[in-house]
Amino acid sequence: MLQEIVETLLHFAHYPSFLEAVATNGYYDGQVFRKCAQIVARTQLLEPVDVQKFESFVAEVEKAAEGAANLEETLGEIPEEFLDPLVFTLMKDPVVLPSGYTMDRSCITQHLMNDQSDPFTRVPLTMDQLQPNTDLKAKIEQWIQEQQQKHAAQ
């Protein structure tokens, strides 16, 4: 099973968005990934070239996780209007639901995989009903830049 999981990860490893998603989804544990790399190398579950690719993948994910942690530290306290109302994380791609609520696209996508309804009103909801909130996204991006500039000036 470990072999199949690692092979699946390797199929997506070349996508930067996948690396970021693995690093920031809340389930990432660098120690577990390093242990998996050791096991597949020691037990020869994969060809040496694939073991090397997986070790590189683990290193890249660790770098992405560190970058995300540094960004969180740099940003400090995030204004409430920029937080997803369900998971209270900074929204990267805010979308407006038909009910008028705004959520991060990744959070509502995850919710809709389990339950095809608006999490606030329980009214049926599909992905095609979501509208990008470009104004809020621009405000968030501007705020992030300002915070990074403040941090760099210190």
QUIRA-V891109 format. One line per field, one symbol per residue. burial: + if it has 9 or more other ideal C-beta (glycine too) atoms within 8 Angstrom, else -. A space follows every 10 residues. Layout:
burial->???
This chain:
burial->-++-+++-++ --+----+++ ++++---+-+ --++-++-++ +----+---+ +-++++++-+ ++-++-++-- +--++----- -+++-----+ +-+++++--- +++++++++- ++----+++- ----+----+ -++--++-++ --++--++-- ----
